[in-house]
Amino acid sequence: MTPEWPARTYSQRNWVEVFYREAKGWLGLKEYQVSEQSRATSSGRLSAT
């Protein structure tokens, strides 16, 4: 593992989290989150937070 790997990995993860949060806003889903149950069943249902 190079010294740059942790920084690059963290940067990529942060970018994904920021994009996901913005995309939820664009889609009008800011107040929703995916529940553990819907992940397990892959039903795609959203639950209010």
mmCIF file of the N, C-alpha and C atoms, coordinates in Angstrom:
data_MODEL
# 
_entry.id   MODEL 
# 
loop_
_atom_site.group_PDB 
_atom_site.id 
_atom_site.type_symbol 
_atom_site.label_atom_id 
_atom_site.label_alt_id 
_atom_site.label_comp_id 
_atom_site.label_asym_id 
_atom_site.label_entity_id 
_atom_site.label_seq_id 
_atom_site.pdbx_PDB_ins_code 
_atom_site.Cartn_x 
_atom_site.Cartn_y 
_atom_site.Cartn_z 
_atom_site.occupancy 
_atom_site.B_iso_or_equiv 
_atom_site.pdbx_formal_charge 
_atom_site.auth_seq_id 
_atom_site.auth_comp_id 
_atom_site.auth_asym_id 
_atom_site.auth_atom_id 
_atom_site.pdbx_PDB_model_num 
ATOM 1   N N  . MET A 1 1  ? 0.852   -1.164 0.000  1.00 0.00 ? 1  MET A N  1 
ATOM 2   C CA . MET A 1 1  ? 0.000   0.000  0.000  1.00 0.00 ? 1  MET A CA 1 
ATOM 3   C C  . MET A 1 1  ? 0.903   1.234  0.000  1.00 0.00 ? 1  MET A C  1 
ATOM 4   N N  . THR A 1 2  ? 0.636   2.118  -0.939 1.00 0.00 ? 2  THR A N  1 
ATOM 5   C CA . THR A 1 2  ? 1.419   3.353  -1.015 1.00 0.00 ? 2  THR A CA 1 
ATOM 6   C C  . THR A 1 2  ? 0.835   4.397  -0.060 1.00 0.00 ? 2  THR A C  1 
ATOM 7   N N  . PRO A 1 3  ? 1.627   5.390  0.308  1.00 0.00 ? 3  PRO A N  1 
ATOM 8   C CA . PRO A 1 3  ? 1.118   6.446  1.189  1.00 0.00 ? 3  PRO A CA 1 
ATOM 9   C C  . PRO A 1 3  ? -0.040  7.244  0.561  1.00 0.00 ? 3  PRO A C  1 
ATOM 10  N N  . GLU A 1 4  ? -0.098  7.278  -0.759 1.00 0.00 ? 4  GLU A N  1 
ATOM 11  C CA . GLU A 1 4  ? -1.165  8.025  -1.432 1.00 0.00 ? 4  GLU A CA 1 
ATOM 12  C C  . GLU A 1 4  ? -2.493  7.292  -1.429 1.00 0.00 ? 4  GLU A C  1 
ATOM 13  N N  . TRP A 1 5  ? -2.467  5.975  -1.276 1.00 0.00 ? 5  TRP A N  1 
ATOM 14  C CA . TRP A 1 5  ? -3.689  5.171  -1.375 1.00 0.00 ? 5  TRP A CA 1 
ATOM 15  C C  . TRP A 1 5  ? -4.769  5.586  -0.372 1.00 0.00 ? 5  TRP A C  1 
ATOM 16  N N  . PRO A 1 6  ? -4.472  5.740  0.924  1.00 0.00 ? 6  PRO A N  1 
ATOM 17  C CA . PRO A 1 6  ? -5.542  6.142  1.857  1.00 0.00 ? 6  PRO A CA 1 
ATOM 18  C C  . PRO A 1 6  ? -6.150  7.511  1.510  1.00 0.00 ? 6  PRO A C  1 
ATOM 19  N N  . ALA A 1 7  ? -5.308  8.454  1.112  1.00 0.00 ? 7  ALA A N  1 
ATOM 20  C CA . ALA A 1 7  ? -5.816  9.784  0.759  1.00 0.00 ? 7  ALA A CA 1 
ATOM 21  C C  . ALA A 1 7  ? -6.703  9.710  -0.479 1.00 0.00 ? 7  ALA A C  1 
ATOM 22  N N  . ARG A 1 8  ? -6.279  8.969  -1.483 1.00 0.00 ? 8  ARG A N  1 
ATOM 23  C CA . ARG A 1 8  ? -7.064  8.838  -2.711 1.00 0.00 ? 8  ARG A CA 1 
ATOM 24  C C  . ARG A 1 8  ? -8.381  8.131  -2.438 1.00 0.00 ? 8  ARG A C  1 
ATOM 25  N N  . THR A 1 9  ? -8.338  7.067  -1.644 1.00 0.00 ? 9  THR A N  1 
ATOM 26  C CA . THR A 1 9  ? -9.550  6.312  -1.317 1.00 0.00 ? 9  THR A CA 1 
ATOM 27  C C  . THR A 1 9  ? -10.533 7.178  -0.543 1.00 0.00 ? 9  THR A C  1 
ATOM 28  N N  . TYR A 1 10 ? -10.046 7.920  0.448  1.00 0.00 ? 10 TYR A N  1 
ATOM 29  C CA . TYR A 1 10 ? -10.915 8.797  1.221  1.00 0.00 ? 10 TYR A CA 1 
ATOM 30  C C  . TYR A 1 10 ? -11.526 9.866  0.326  1.00 0.00 ? 10 TYR A C  1 
ATOM 31  N N  . SER A 1 11 ? -10.734 10.428 -0.576 1.00 0.00 ? 11 SER A N  1 
ATOM 32  C CA . SER A 1 11 ? -11.211 11.465 -1.482 1.00 0.00 ? 11 SER A CA 1 
ATOM 33  C C  . SER A 1 11 ? -12.326 10.927 -2.374 1.00 0.00 ? 11 SER A C  1 
ATOM 34  N N  . GLN A 1 12 ? -12.149 9.725  -2.901 1.00 0.00 ? 12 GLN A N  1 
ATOM 35  C CA . GLN A 1 12 ? -13.172 9.119  -3.754 1.00 0.00 ? 12 GLN A CA 1 
ATOM 36  C C  . GLN A 1 12 ? -14.443 8.834  -2.965 1.00 0.00 ? 12 GLN A C  1 
ATOM 37  N N  . ARG A 1 13 ? -14.285 8.332  -1.752 1.00 0.00 ? 13 ARG A N  1 
ATOM 38  C CA . ARG A 1 13 ? -15.458 8.040  -0.924 1.00 0.00 ? 13 ARG A CA 1 
ATOM 39  C C  . ARG A 1 13 ? -16.211 9.326  -0.614 1.00 0.00 ? 13 ARG A C  1 
ATOM 40  N N  . ASN A 1 14 ? -15.483 10.368 -0.281 1.00 0.00 ? 14 ASN A N  1 
ATOM 41  C CA . ASN A 1 14 ? -16.113 11.650 0.022  1.00 0.00 ? 14 ASN A CA 1 
ATOM 42  C C  . ASN A 1 14 ? -16.875 12.169 -1.194 1.00 0.00 ? 14 ASN A C  1 
ATOM 43  N N  . TRP A 1 15 ? -16.285 12.053 -2.391 1.00 0.00 ? 15 TRP A N  1 
ATOM 44  C CA . TRP A 1 15 ? -16.943 12.513 -3.601 1.00 0.00 ? 15 TRP A CA 1 
ATOM 45  C C  . TRP A 1 15 ? -18.251 11.766 -3.811 1.00 0.00 ? 15 TRP A C  1 
ATOM 46  N N  . VAL A 1 16 ? -18.256 10.458 -3.605 1.00 0.00 ? 16 VAL A N  1 
ATOM 47  C CA . VAL A 1 16 ? -19.473 9.660  -3.779 1.00 0.00 ? 16 VAL A CA 1 
ATOM 48  C C  . VAL A 1 16 ? -20.543 10.106 -2.789 1.00 0.00 ? 16 VAL A C  1 
ATOM 49  N N  . GLU A 1 17 ? -20.169 10.331 -1.533 1.00 0.00 ? 17 GLU A N  1 
ATOM 50  C CA . GLU A 1 17 ? -21.140 10.755 -0.532 1.00 0.00 ? 17 GLU A CA 1 
ATOM 51  C C  . GLU A 1 17 ? -21.734 12.121 -0.868 1.00 0.00 ? 17 GLU A C  1 
ATOM 52  N N  . VAL A 1 18 ? -20.903 13.054 -1.317 1.00 0.00 ? 18 VAL A N  1 
ATOM 53  C CA . VAL A 1 18 ? -21.395 14.387 -1.684 1.00 0.00 ? 18 VAL A CA 1 
ATOM 54  C C  . VAL A 1 18 ? -22.334 14.272 -2.883 1.00 0.00 ? 18 VAL A C  1 
ATOM 55  N N  . PHE A 1 19 ? -21.941 13.514 -3.908 1.00 0.00 ? 19 PHE A N  1 
ATOM 56  C CA . PHE A 1 19 ? -22.784 13.347 -5.085 1.00 0.00 ? 19 PHE A CA 1 
ATOM 57  C C  . PHE A 1 19 ? -24.116 12.707 -4.719 1.00 0.00 ? 19 PHE A C  1 
ATOM 58  N N  . TYR A 1 20 ? -24.098 11.677 -3.864 1.00 0.00 ? 20 TYR A N  1 
ATOM 59  C CA . TYR A 1 20 ? -25.323 10.992 -3.457 1.00 0.00 ? 20 TYR A CA 1 
ATOM 60  C C  . TYR A 1 20 ? -26.272 11.971 -2.757 1.00 0.00 ? 20 TYR A C  1 
ATOM 61  N N  . ARG A 1 21 ? -25.718 12.778 -1.856 1.00 0.00 ? 21 ARG A N  1 
ATOM 62  C CA . ARG A 1 21 ? -26.533 13.757 -1.132 1.00 0.00 ? 21 ARG A CA 1 
ATOM 63  C C  . ARG A 1 21 ? -27.135 14.771 -2.110 1.00 0.00 ? 21 ARG A C  1 
ATOM 64  N N  . GLU A 1 22 ? -26.357 15.259 -3.063 1.00 0.00 ? 22 GLU A N  1 
ATOM 65  C CA . GLU A 1 22 ? -26.859 16.215 -4.051 1.00 0.00 ? 22 GLU A CA 1 
ATOM 66  C C  . GLU A 1 22 ? -27.907 15.577 -4.958 1.00 0.00 ? 22 GLU A C  1 
ATOM 67  N N  . ALA A 1 23 ? -27.679 14.353 -5.375 1.00 0.00 ? 23 ALA A N  1 
ATOM 68  C CA . ALA A 1 23 ? -28.630 13.664 -6.250 1.00 0.00 ? 23 ALA A CA 1 
ATOM 69  C C  . ALA A 1 23 ? -29.971 13.461 -5.544 1.00 0.00 ? 23 ALA A C  1 
ATOM 70  N N  . LYS A 1 24 ? -29.944 13.116 -4.271 1.00 0.00 ? 24 LYS A N  1 
ATOM 71  C CA . LYS A 1 24 ? -31.189 12.997 -3.517 1.00 0.00 ? 24 LYS A CA 1 
ATOM 72  C C  . LYS A 1 24 ? -31.941 14.322 -3.519 1.00 0.00 ? 24 LYS A C  1 
ATOM 73  N N  . GLY A 1 25 ? -31.210 15.421 -3.395 1.00 0.00 ? 25 GLY A N  1 
ATOM 74  C CA . GLY A 1 25 ? -31.835 16.741 -3.435 1.00 0.00 ? 25 GLY A CA 1 
ATOM 75  C C  . GLY A 1 25 ? -32.459 17.027 -4.797 1.00 0.00 ? 25 GLY A C  1 
ATOM 76  N N  . TRP A 1 26 ? -31.732 16.698 -5.863 1.00 0.00 ? 26 TRP A N  1 
ATOM 77  C CA . TRP A 1 26 ? -32.254 16.922 -7.214 1.00 0.00 ? 26 TRP A CA 1 
ATOM 78  C C  . TRP A 1 26 ? -33.530 16.124 -7.445 1.00 0.00 ? 26 TRP A C  1 
ATOM 79  N N  . LEU A 1 27 ? -33.596 14.934 -6.877 1.00 0.00 ? 27 LEU A N  1 
ATOM 80  C CA . LEU A 1 27 ? -34.748 14.057 -7.075 1.00 0.00 ? 27 LEU A CA 1 
ATOM 81  C C  . LEU A 1 27 ? -35.865 14.320 -6.067 1.00 0.00 ? 27 LEU A C  1 
ATOM 82  N N  . GLY A 1 28 ? -35.644 15.232 -5.145 1.00 0.00 ? 28 GLY A N  1 
ATOM 83  C CA . GLY A 1 28 ? -36.659 15.539 -4.143 1.00 0.00 ? 28 GLY A CA 1 
ATOM 84  C C  . GLY A 1 28 ? -36.751 14.496 -3.055 1.00 0.00 ? 28 GLY A C  1 
ATOM 85  N N  . LEU A 1 29 ? -35.669 13.780 -2.792 1.00 0.00 ? 29 LEU A N  1 
ATOM 86  C CA . LEU A 1 29 ? -35.686 12.693 -1.801 1.00 0.00 ? 29 LEU A CA 1 
ATOM 87  C C  . LEU A 1 29 ? -34.868 13.018 -0.560 1.00 0.00 ? 29 LEU A C  1 
ATOM 88  N N  . LYS A 1 30 ? -34.613 14.302 -0.288 1.00 0.00 ? 30 LYS A N  1 
ATOM 89  C CA . LYS A 1 30 ? -33.760 14.679 0.842  1.00 0.00 ? 30 LYS A CA 1 
ATOM 90  C C  . LYS A 1 30 ? -34.230 14.090 2.157  1.00 0.00 ? 30 LYS A C  1 
ATOM 91  N N  . GLU A 1 31 ? -35.556 13.985 2.333  1.00 0.00 ? 31 GLU A N  1 
ATOM 92  C CA . GLU A 1 31 ? -36.073 13.537 3.621  1.00 0.00 ? 31 GLU A CA 1 
ATOM 93  C C  . GLU A 1 31 ? -36.219 12.011 3.719  1.00 0.00 ? 31 GLU A C  1 
ATOM 94  N N  . TYR A 1 32 ? -35.703 11.282 2.743  1.00 0.00 ? 32 TYR A N  1 
ATOM 95  C CA . TYR A 1 32 ? -35.807 9.825  2.747  1.00 0.00 ? 32 TYR A CA 1 
ATOM 96  C C  . TYR A 1 32 ? -34.436 9.170  2.826  1.00 0.00 ? 32 TYR A C  1 
ATOM 97  N N  . GLN A 1 33 ? -34.425 7.942  3.335  1.00 0.00 ? 33 GLN A N  1 
ATOM 98  C CA . GLN A 1 33 ? -33.213 7.136  3.327  1.00 0.00 ? 33 GLN A CA 1 
ATOM 99  C C  . GLN A 1 33 ? -33.607 5.696  3.037  1.00 0.00 ? 33 GLN A C  1 
ATOM 100 N N  . VAL A 1 34 ? -32.696 4.924  2.492  1.00 0.00 ? 34 VAL A N  1 
ATOM 101 C CA . VAL A 1 34 ? -32.950 3.516  2.216  1.00 0.00 ? 34 VAL A CA 1 
ATOM 102 C C  . VAL A 1 34 ? -32.847 2.763  3.530  1.00 0.00 ? 34 VAL A C  1 
ATOM 103 N N  . SER A 1 35 ? -33.852 1.952  3.818  1.00 0.00 ? 35 SER A N  1 
ATOM 104 C CA . SER A 1 35 ? -33.841 1.203  5.079  1.00 0.00 ? 35 SER A CA 1 
ATOM 105 C C  . SER A 1 35 ? -33.096 -0.112 4.899  1.00 0.00 ? 35 SER A C  1 
ATOM 106 N N  . GLU A 1 36 ? -32.666 -0.687 5.998  1.00 0.00 ? 36 GLU A N  1 
ATOM 107 C CA . GLU A 1 36 ? -31.972 -1.976 5.955  1.00 0.00 ? 36 GLU A CA 1 
ATOM 108 C C  . GLU A 1 36 ? -32.881 -3.054 5.363  1.00 0.00 ? 36 GLU A C  1 
ATOM 109 N N  . GLN A 1 37 ? -34.162 -3.022 5.684  1.00 0.00 ? 37 GLN A N  1 
ATOM 110 C CA . GLN A 1 37 ? -35.092 -4.024 5.167  1.00 0.00 ? 37 GLN A CA 1 
ATOM 111 C C  . GLN A 1 37 ? -35.176 -3.961 3.646  1.00 0.00 ? 37 GLN A C  1 
ATOM 112 N N  . SER A 1 38 ? -35.275 -2.756 3.091  1.00 0.00 ? 38 SER A N  1 
ATOM 113 C CA . SER A 1 38 ? -35.387 -2.666 1.636  1.00 0.00 ? 38 SER A CA 1 
ATOM 114 C C  . SER A 1 38 ? -34.085 -3.060 0.953  1.00 0.00 ? 38 SER A C  1 
ATOM 115 N N  . ARG A 1 39 ? -32.952 -2.863 1.613  1.00 0.00 ? 39 ARG A N  1 
ATOM 116 C CA . ARG A 1 39 ? -31.684 -3.326 1.035  1.00 0.00 ? 39 ARG A CA 1 
ATOM 117 C C  . ARG A 1 39 ? -31.669 -4.843 0.976  1.00 0.00 ? 39 ARG A C  1 
ATOM 118 N N  . ALA A 1 40 ? -32.179 -5.468 2.025  1.00 0.00 ? 40 ALA A N  1 
ATOM 119 C CA . ALA A 1 40 ? -32.151 -6.930 2.085  1.00 0.00 ? 40 ALA A CA 1 
ATOM 120 C C  . ALA A 1 40 ? -33.086 -7.544 1.047  1.00 0.00 ? 40 ALA A C  1 
ATOM 121 N N  . THR A 1 41 ? -34.228 -6.895 0.810  1.00 0.00 ? 41 THR A N  1 
ATOM 122 C CA . THR A 1 41 ? -35.197 -7.449 -0.119 1.00 0.00 ? 41 THR A CA 1 
ATOM 123 C C  . THR A 1 41 ? -35.049 -6.911 -1.527 1.00 0.00 ? 41 THR A C  1 
ATOM 124 N N  . SER A 1 42 ? -34.227 -5.865 -1.683 1.00 0.00 ? 42 SER A N  1 
ATOM 125 C CA . SER A 1 42 ? -34.031 -5.199 -2.976 1.00 0.00 ? 42 SER A CA 1 
ATOM 126 C C  . SER A 1 42 ? -35.335 -4.684 -3.542 1.00 0.00 ? 42 SER A C  1 
ATOM 127 N N  . SER A 1 43 ? -36.283 -4.331 -2.675 1.00 0.00 ? 43 SER A N  1 
ATOM 128 C CA . SER A 1 43 ? -37.558 -3.824 -3.146 1.00 0.00 ? 43 SER A CA 1 
ATOM 129 C C  . SER A 1 43 ? -37.470 -2.380 -3.583 1.00 0.00 ? 43 SER A C  1 
ATOM 130 N N  . GLY A 1 44 ? -36.447 -1.665 -3.094 1.00 0.00 ? 44 GLY A N  1 
ATOM 131 C CA . GLY A 1 44 ? -36.277 -0.287 -3.495 1.00 0.00 ? 44 GLY A CA 1 
ATOM 132 C C  . GLY A 1 44 ? -37.184 0.679  -2.746 1.00 0.00 ? 44 GLY A C  1 
ATOM 133 N N  . ARG A 1 45 ? -37.898 0.215  -1.753 1.00 0.00 ? 45 ARG A N  1 
ATOM 134 C CA . ARG A 1 45 ? -38.760 1.108  -0.987 1.00 0.00 ? 45 ARG A CA 1 
ATOM 135 C C  . ARG A 1 45 ? -37.918 2.086  -0.189 1.00 0.00 ? 45 ARG A C  1 
ATOM 136 N N  . LEU A 1 46 ? -38.482 3.283  -0.019 1.00 0.00 ? 46 LEU A N  1 
ATOM 137 C CA . LEU A 1 46 ? -37.818 4.297  0.782  1.00 0.00 ? 46 LEU A CA 1 
ATOM 138 C C  . LEU A 1 46 ? -38.625 4.510  2.050  1.00 0.00 ? 46 LEU A C  1 
ATOM 139 N N  . SER A 1 47 ? -37.936 4.798  3.135  1.00 0.00 ? 47 SER A N  1 
ATOM 140 C CA . SER A 1 47 ? -38.618 5.094  4.388  1.00 0.00 ? 47 SER A CA 1 
ATOM 141 C C  . SER A 1 47 ? -38.282 6.506  4.806  1.00 0.00 ? 47 SER A C  1 
ATOM 142 N N  . ALA A 1 48 ? -39.246 7.193  5.393  1.00 0.00 ? 48 ALA A N  1 
ATOM 143 C CA . ALA A 1 48 ? -39.016 8.563  5.851  1.00 0.00 ? 48 ALA A CA 1 
ATOM 144 C C  . ALA A 1 48 ? -38.063 8.543  7.037  1.00 0.00 ? 48 ALA A C  1 
ATOM 145 N N  . THR A 1 49 ? -37.224 9.577  7.114  1.00 0.00 ? 49 THR A N  1 
ATOM 146 C CA . THR A 1 49 ? -36.288 9.668  8.246  1.00 0.00 ? 49 THR A CA 1 
ATOM 147 C C  . THR A 1 49 ? -36.902 10.463 9.360  1.00 0.00 ? 49 THR A C  1 
# 
